Amino acid sequence: MIAKTTLIPIEICQYALSEKKVRAMQVFIWLKMNCSGKIKITPEIKSQITQDIGIKSNKTVKTAIQYLIYRKWITVSKRSGYCFIKGFEAIRQIEGFKARTGAEFYFSDIKNFKGFLVAAIITNLISVQKRREWITERKKRGSMTVIHKPPTFYPIANEALSKILGVSVSTAWEWKKLAKRQRFIRIHKEYREIKIKPEFLPQFKKYSELNSTIIKKGKICEQLPDKVATNLVLRNRKKLKKLNGKKSKHIIKGDYKGNRIYRTTNNKTEKPIKHQTVSHLT
């Protein structure tokens, strides 16, 4: 039976993009969502994976599986031939990942997997900004209650995405556009008018430190970082180790409208827990 959704850790999303292992991760997620942790990968299974993820050759799937076995994300029983698919918590221990935040992935998006990975990184950056705003307002008001509704769109610079993923700025921009085309995010262009006449633009560019100036509707404008809204949902995965035998709380970081949503149990709303993320994702 195919699982409809799974929660993919943000660090794994970053790993797949920065290490250029998107296809291997895509195959891994297919396997994880199509079995209960044990599967015999027959030629028929490989053909099904090839069809579902939208590629032409089974060789690509074979290469991906070999890589996953090499990384010990999959182990193979020599006796039975079954493959055992590691859980995300085991992978976090293998790779030394620490962040608990994960992005909710729907199997129906398996063909658009790369766009999802990019959107997950962007959504985490948005979540960090929301968290900082929430803390700032709470300190100003001296209360846990935050009255105003957070904005839907947040600035996400191509340079920041480039630095996080270890790619060029142009590649980061192309990946951002991919996530938009596949409807994981929405992008608003942002500009600021510069009060000079168009005929002085060449001289202005020569001496100005601004890198992105354009003429828009007859006016000279500086292009600011794009503002992005996400359609993804982040949740906190459980801790690797339980504290005093108690399970850690889970929290949704924000819905696609930018609202904070808290899990309710027994008609009581849980207080927000401390957001944890690795430094290079912030």
RAWO-V395590 format. One record per residue. D_FIRST is the distance of its C-alpha to the first C-alpha in Angstrom with 2 decimals. Layout:
D_FIRST  D_FIRST
This chain:
0.00  3.80  6.46  9.31  12.10  13.62  17.33  19.02  22.49  25.39  27.07  24.18  24.41  28.14  27.84  25.75  28.35  31.50  30.68  29.49  26.10  24.01  22.38  21.59  20.04  18.01  16.64  16.08  14.07  11.88  11.38  11.03  8.32  6.20  6.96  8.62  11.93  12.62  12.13  14.78  15.63  17.03  18.97  16.24  13.79  16.79  17.49  14.10  14.62  18.17  17.35  14.89  17.33  20.29  22.47  24.47  24.61  22.38  25.19  24.21  20.73  22.59  25.05  22.50  20.83  24.40  25.23  22.28  23.40  26.96  26.16  24.34  21.17  19.63  21.32  21.42  22.38  25.32  25.15  21.61  20.70  17.47  16.97  16.51  15.40  17.84  17.26  19.29  21.90  22.59  22.97  25.32  27.41  27.46  28.59  30.72  29.05  30.32  29.34  26.83  26.10  22.74  21.63  18.63  16.52  14.29  11.90  13.93  16.87  15.75  18.71  21.05  20.29  23.97  25.11  22.67  24.08  27.60  26.97  25.59  28.90  30.91  29.20  30.07  33.66  33.79  32.55  35.34  37.89  36.76  37.04  40.53  41.67  40.47  42.35  45.44  45.62  45.05  47.96  50.17  49.57  49.51  46.59  42.83  42.65  42.22  43.53  43.00  39.75  38.69  38.89  35.95  37.13  38.07  39.92  37.91  40.31  39.33  41.47  39.43  36.12  37.91  39.11  35.79  33.94  36.95  37.30  40.16  40.76  40.30  36.88  35.87  37.07  35.15  31.90  32.70  33.25  29.92  28.14  30.28  29.58  25.83  26.61  25.62  29.29  32.57  35.90  39.44  42.38  45.11  48.81  52.08  55.39  58.15  61.64  63.35  64.50  62.50  65.53  65.38  61.72  62.51  64.88  62.49  59.67  62.16  63.01  59.99  57.25  54.69  52.42  50.86  53.43  53.13  55.13  53.22  55.09  58.36  57.77  57.12  53.94  52.15  48.43  46.64  43.12  40.44  39.05  35.27  32.92  29.21  26.21  24.04  23.69  24.49  23.81  25.22  22.98  24.23  27.21  27.00  29.30  29.63  33.05  34.76  31.49  30.32  27.17  28.04  27.77  25.42  26.90  26.07  28.75  29.14  27.56  28.14  31.49  32.73  32.75  32.16  29.63  29.63  27.23  28.95  28.86  31.15  32.70  33.89  33.23  32.78  35.28  34.17  33.59  35.14  33.34  32.98  32.73  34.26  37.66  36.89  34.31  36.92
